[in-house]
Amino acid sequence: MSEDERIIVESDGETGPFVAVGSELRFRAWGGTDLGRKRKQNEDCSLIDPVNGLFIVADGMGGGERGGEASRMAVESIRSTLFNDMNTLRQFAEDSTREHYKKVQQLVHRAVLGAHSNIRNQARSLAKGKYMGTTVTCLIICGRIGVVAHVGDSRLYRIRDNQVRQLTRDHSLIAERVRRGELTPEQARVAPGKNVLLQALGVSPKIELDIGFLTLQPGDQFLICSDGLHNYLVDDEVVTVFQEKDGDRLIPRLISCANQRGGKDNITAIALRVSSPWDSVAATQLDVAPDIFSSLRLLQGLDFMDSAAFLQSGQVKSFIGAETIIEEEQPLEGLYIVLDGRAQVTRQQVWLATYTQGCFFGEAALLGPAVSTVTMRCEREGMRILIFKPEEFRNLLEQSPEIGYKILWNIFQELAISQRDLIIRLTDSIRRRSS
């Protein structure tokens, strides 16, 4: 690899973001793992190695320490084998000839089979009836080409042009029944036996390793994850979460969603974003349906152009079902406006209200730092929320004072109505108790 093409790495923390820049592509990666809500030990293991373009998720099996040991052995063994023959990967990145394709395929095959053998040898010392094994899903970035290696039911997804594609196939009994036409994908989501694997490193006497190659494009996003995450998500929801502008929020959002929906297993995920070195993030654009203008009470008194100018100064965030939008006692980002969908509002797990299109909250943040007094959680169908940060609202007041004053007046009116309704409810409650 020439000096101009040498990868430069900047690291900011153990789990990301990690930034790698080459002559043609730039990628950022974030990763994280969580115990989940049911397990006592975390048997997952992952690796983010931006220097060598190596990303791995392994989901251990065997229970407790044995599963964790198997996943760690797999990750370390694969990394070690690839690291010791890094020239093969570099030559492939520089010149992807048929010969180099074959050499990389042989190297990756040897790395995964070596991990499989190491785990089986270690398992021989276990008592009768005990076992240890792991799934493994790898993405190796070589220039503009990605190399995929996979065994088990962890997954690799690619998100491109707002469409998601699962690039790996599950080596599970349920997935095999779907491929045979015995079950539909919808039936498979609720069918028993979802955890029965047909092969895994260290368990199966022989493994049939899936190895593939793919061309990377600027704008591509990838998700590598254990089944503790993908069991709780559908494809459309993966696309929705990856529309998140702030990469630092991707993994926490995914893990939170899995936990909110049950969290029965360990949850591990790696997210990658690919771009050209000269790419920049586009300004926020809002696709607003006509009915949204009439439903937003904050826009009363504004004409279409003023309303559009106000809405374009905010940032749209999408949420999937059961995802937490804001938690009580947590800092508010700014003024939140519900564009579509529904959210349940609670305090100390007691239901208070349902927010629908046009509702807003967080106005206190426009005056200074503030925390939420409630928890908001998105309902199943998903929703979009427009967020105005305090500095954006102040800029609006300076640049378009007439729009700003009308918005403030509408906020004041809504607060006055809410205060009146609260007093009426409290009065009625006192009367009922005293009668």
PyMOL commands that set and color helices and strands:
alter all, ss='L'
color gray80, all
select helices_A, chain A and resi 3-5+64-84+86-94+98-123+173-179+185-188+227-230+235-241+247-260+290-295+297-299+304-312+363-366+390-399+401-434
alter helices_A, ss='H'
color red, helices_A
select strands_A, chain A and resi 8-11+18-21+26-34+44-49+54-61+133-134+136-142+145-151+155-160+163-166+210-215+221-225+267-275+315-319+324-326+335-340+343-347+350-355+360-361+375-378+383-388
alter strands_A, ss='S'
color yellow, strands_A
deselect
rebuild
show_as cartoon
